[in-house]
Amino acid sequence: MSKTKEILSSSSSCSDSDDGTERKKRKKEPPPAKTKKEKSAKEIKASTRNPQGDSTEENMFQIGKMRYVRVSSFKGKRLVDIREFYVDKEGDTKPGRKGIALFPDQWNQLKEQIPDIDAAIKKLC
């Protein structure tokens, strides 16, 4: 047997304790406590600005702790953006990856289906 095979076979033992001692389980460390205060809705709206420098405060609507519906324009197209926001290392609030941007026609389709969606929710409860 070659040296590399010997090393591999000796290091890849399947038994838990060849010498009778048990391995100590590694304790999971708790996640670090949040040190930065979460921003209020007004602070998020004030810190979120579009490229022209205008505040998007009038176009943002809070629907959860860090979730907002925002009406904006991207590459000349209007969008309804439903998205989670997060606070970065510098303390700025930014839009996260979790969310969806809908064109106005998609938004209108969703609005038309709201009664059906509500009925489906009531069925499950």
Disulfide bonds with the S-S distance in Angstrom:
none
